[in-house]
Amino acid sequence: KVPMVYASSAAVKEWYRSPYGTTKKVLEELSYTGQIGLRFETVFGEGSSAFGLYTKIKNKTLSYKTNHIRDFVHVDDIVECIKMMINYQDYVYNLDKIYEIGTGVSHKVSDVVEYFGLDVPFKESDDIEIPKSIADTTAINKLGWKTKRNIYE
């Protein structure tokens, strides 16, 4: 009797900017009654995307930095959120919801890159990236979930 919990992305907020955002928007639009969406912000930590910012910083393969504003959420926090949603019993009041999953804290990408000691050139943002993306965690926090980790730890 557990409803389907599916993963989405903060790219949905301005889905028209990229094919990735568009596919996540379609996923959300096609979800059935009773399904719950988890819209992840920028994921970091072991197990995050090999193409993501965190991995490129860790492997020192990042070629440039930007002034995008991002909300970085750790993989382990996401796993805890998914477990909570799978085991959550009060679905009657929370069906058909999409929860934004992040810390609710903004970080400039260039500051994060510099903090970790990478000396890479600055690049102006392009039209496929959302300039600023920070989770509104109000709804998910009301269910008892909060992040425990931050990008600088």
Secondary structure by P-SEA (a helix, b strand, c coil): cccbbbbbccccccccccaaaaaaaaaaaaccccbbbbbbccccccccccccaaaaaaaccccccccbbbbbbbaaaaaaaaaaaaacccccccccbbbbbcccccccaaaaaaaaccbbbbbccccccccbbbbcaaaaaaacccccccccc
